[in-house]
Amino acid sequence: MAEAKIIVPIIAINNTEGTLFEIIPNKAEVLYRTALRDFKNIRADEFLVYADYNDITENPEARFISLKIESPPQAVRYLQINPKRVEFIITPL
C-alpha cells in the first residue's frame, strides 16, 4: 500500500439563485491509500470534494458545513478529508 496527500478545490453545490455561497478555506487536503501499482495513476482531478448548500438550509443556525467526497478513483482504498468541516459566507447578490 502507498499513502499520499493531495490538495483539491472545494466545490460549492446547490447554491440558490441570487446568493453567493463561499467556502472558507476553498481547498481541502485528501489523504488516500492505494496499491503501489496504482499509485502513479491517481490524479487530483479524479477527486470531487464539495459542500452542499442544502445542508445549510436544513440547519440555518450552523456556522460550519461538512465536506463530502464523491466518486473517488476505484483504486483508492482509504480516504480522509482535512478539514472535515469548513466555514462559509452567504452573500445576497
Backbone bond lengths (Angstrom), bond angles and torsions (degrees), N, CA, C in turn:
res aa  C-N    CA-C-N  psi(-1)  N-CA   C-N-CA  omega(-1)  CA-C   N-CA-C  phi
1 M - - - 1.457 - - 1.525 109.77 -
2 A 1.314 114.75 143.10 1.460 121.92 175.52 1.525 107.83 -119.36
3 E 1.312 115.83 144.72 1.463 121.17 -179.69 1.522 108.17 -122.33
4 A 1.337 115.56 140.11 1.465 119.95 -179.79 1.518 109.46 -149.52
5 K 1.341 114.62 162.90 1.464 122.32 175.46 1.517 107.80 -123.34
6 I 1.324 114.97 140.46 1.459 120.30 173.79 1.524 108.38 -134.61
7 I 1.312 115.90 156.13 1.467 122.22 176.76 1.524 107.41 -105.22
8 V 1.322 116.06 127.85 1.465 120.59 -179.55 1.530 109.71 -129.55
9 P 1.331 116.94 151.29 1.467 119.25 177.08 1.524 110.65 -71.22
10 I 1.333 115.52 150.61 1.464 121.33 174.92 1.522 106.96 -97.72
11 I 1.311 116.34 125.15 1.454 122.70 -179.72 1.525 108.77 -94.42
12 A 1.321 117.34 135.74 1.465 122.52 173.78 1.525 107.37 -94.50
13 I 1.334 117.48 124.48 1.466 120.45 -179.00 1.526 111.27 -119.02
14 N 1.317 115.42 160.95 1.467 125.09 176.47 1.523 113.62 60.56
15 N 1.315 117.52 30.78 1.454 121.39 176.27 1.529 109.38 -65.27
16 T 1.313 117.02 141.55 1.459 119.91 177.75 1.520 109.88 -81.69
17 E 1.307 115.50 150.53 1.460 120.58 179.07 1.529 109.40 -64.25
18 G 1.306 116.36 138.22 1.459 120.88 178.83 1.519 114.17 92.25
19 T 1.333 117.15 4.47 1.470 120.28 177.10 1.522 110.23 -132.90
20 L 1.313 113.96 153.25 1.460 121.51 173.83 1.520 106.61 -108.20
21 F 1.319 116.86 123.90 1.466 124.14 -176.90 1.525 107.16 -111.37
22 E 1.339 116.48 105.73 1.459 121.62 -177.50 1.521 110.68 -108.66
23 I 1.314 115.18 140.05 1.463 122.67 -179.87 1.529 108.32 -107.13
24 I 1.347 116.26 134.97 1.466 121.43 179.82 1.531 108.36 -129.82
25 P 1.312 119.43 115.46 1.457 129.53 -1.85 1.525 109.86 -75.03
26 N 1.316 117.38 167.57 1.463 120.27 -177.17 1.531 112.70 -99.36
27 K 1.338 116.86 8.91 1.467 121.76 176.50 1.520 109.11 -134.55
28 A 1.323 115.32 152.28 1.463 120.82 178.70 1.525 109.20 -131.67
29 E 1.308 114.33 154.01 1.459 120.93 175.62 1.525 107.64 -96.41
30 V 1.322 116.30 130.37 1.459 121.16 177.27 1.525 107.83 -113.25
31 L 1.317 114.98 120.62 1.459 122.00 175.10 1.526 106.19 -97.51
32 Y 1.321 116.87 130.50 1.458 119.46 -179.60 1.521 111.32 -142.09
33 R 1.317 114.04 159.42 1.464 121.21 175.10 1.522 108.15 -124.90
34 T 1.310 114.09 143.58 1.458 120.29 178.26 1.525 108.59 -151.42
35 A 1.307 116.40 165.34 1.466 120.64 175.79 1.525 108.93 -64.10
36 L 1.296 116.39 145.53 1.458 121.57 -178.49 1.533 111.58 -55.81
37 R 1.321 117.70 -37.69 1.475 120.66 -179.48 1.532 112.20 -66.14
38 D 1.344 118.23 -23.87 1.470 122.07 -179.02 1.525 112.75 -96.83
39 F 1.307 117.29 -9.70 1.466 122.27 -171.67 1.521 112.87 -54.40
40 K 1.312 118.36 -47.46 1.469 121.13 -175.83 1.524 112.97 -71.56
41 N 1.325 117.95 -12.46 1.466 121.23 -178.66 1.529 113.68 -92.57
42 I 1.325 118.30 -7.19 1.469 121.84 -178.66 1.521 108.94 -82.41
43 R 1.352 115.61 128.93 1.475 121.30 179.88 1.528 109.87 -122.60
44 A 1.318 115.83 148.90 1.469 121.44 -179.25 1.523 111.60 -59.78
45 D 1.333 118.07 -35.38 1.467 119.93 -177.22 1.534 112.99 -71.27
46 E 1.331 117.39 -3.05 1.461 120.62 176.07 1.536 112.26 -86.12
47 F 1.316 117.59 -8.56 1.465 122.21 -179.14 1.525 109.31 -103.24
48 L 1.312 117.43 131.95 1.462 122.51 176.58 1.526 107.69 -117.10
49 V 1.331 115.99 107.39 1.458 122.07 177.35 1.520 106.37 -106.46
50 Y 1.334 116.66 130.26 1.460 118.97 -175.71 1.531 113.10 -143.31
51 A 1.336 113.51 160.00 1.466 122.81 171.98 1.526 106.07 -118.80
52 D 1.310 116.49 131.03 1.466 121.85 -174.81 1.530 110.67 -101.20
53 Y 1.329 116.07 118.29 1.465 122.25 179.06 1.525 111.47 -56.38
54 N 1.315 117.82 -31.75 1.467 121.12 179.26 1.527 112.29 -60.63
55 D 1.325 117.79 -27.89 1.466 120.76 177.11 1.529 110.75 -65.25
56 I 1.319 117.05 -31.11 1.467 121.24 178.97 1.523 110.40 -73.92
57 T 1.319 117.20 -41.14 1.471 119.76 -179.18 1.521 111.33 -64.39
58 E 1.332 117.29 -27.11 1.466 120.96 177.01 1.526 111.81 -76.15
59 N 1.329 117.30 -23.19 1.458 122.14 -179.70 1.534 108.85 -141.38
60 P 1.345 117.88 77.06 1.465 121.16 -173.38 1.532 115.49 -63.90
61 E 1.321 118.80 -16.40 1.464 121.70 179.61 1.530 112.47 -86.74
62 A 1.319 117.18 -4.80 1.459 121.29 -176.17 1.524 111.33 -65.63
63 R 1.323 115.73 144.75 1.468 121.85 175.32 1.516 111.09 -103.94
64 F 1.328 116.45 -17.28 1.455 122.32 -178.79 1.521 109.39 -127.06
65 I 1.318 115.21 156.06 1.458 120.67 176.22 1.530 107.82 -130.00
66 S 1.320 115.93 138.87 1.469 120.98 -179.15 1.526 110.58 -77.28
67 L 1.308 115.15 144.55 1.459 120.65 176.51 1.522 109.18 -91.49
68 K 1.330 114.99 151.21 1.458 121.38 178.07 1.523 107.58 -130.50
69 I 1.304 115.02 156.77 1.464 120.32 177.16 1.518 107.92 -125.72
70 E 1.319 115.11 138.48 1.450 120.13 -176.75 1.522 110.33 -126.36
71 S 1.306 115.25 141.34 1.462 123.57 173.64 1.527 114.62 50.65
72 P 1.319 118.07 55.57 1.470 118.03 175.29 1.529 109.10 -67.27
73 P 1.318 117.86 160.75 1.468 120.25 178.19 1.529 110.93 -55.68
74 Q 1.313 117.09 144.47 1.465 121.31 -178.16 1.522 112.89 -62.97
75 A 1.314 117.37 -26.62 1.464 121.04 -178.34 1.525 112.68 -74.68
76 V 1.331 117.82 -12.83 1.460 121.84 -178.58 1.527 109.45 -78.62
77 R 1.333 115.09 129.89 1.468 120.90 -177.25 1.529 113.34 -103.81
78 Y 1.298 117.68 -19.18 1.467 121.97 -177.00 1.521 107.47 -148.76
79 L 1.336 116.78 139.33 1.465 122.14 178.63 1.511 110.26 -135.93
80 Q 1.319 114.84 143.81 1.460 120.51 171.99 1.525 107.43 -146.44
81 I 1.324 116.49 131.70 1.469 121.90 179.54 1.520 108.18 -103.52
82 N 1.326 115.80 137.37 1.455 121.11 176.34 1.523 108.58 -135.07
83 P 1.307 119.99 119.51 1.462 127.76 2.30 1.530 111.17 -77.88
84 K 1.299 115.99 162.07 1.462 121.28 177.49 1.529 111.12 -81.60
85 R 1.337 115.60 -28.46 1.472 121.88 179.01 1.526 108.37 -131.38
86 V 1.329 115.18 150.93 1.460 120.69 179.21 1.526 109.34 -133.59
87 E 1.327 114.59 161.21 1.457 120.12 173.52 1.524 108.68 -84.92
88 F 1.308 115.67 165.71 1.460 119.55 -179.44 1.524 109.98 -148.16
89 I 1.320 114.57 158.96 1.459 122.22 175.20 1.526 107.07 -128.95
90 I 1.313 116.04 131.27 1.462 121.20 175.60 1.525 106.42 -114.74
91 T 1.341 115.89 120.81 1.458 121.86 -177.31 1.532 108.48 -121.11
92 P 1.347 117.18 127.25 1.482 118.52 174.74 1.540 109.06 -68.70
93 L 1.309 114.83 142.44 1.468 119.72 178.06 1.521 111.06 -94.08
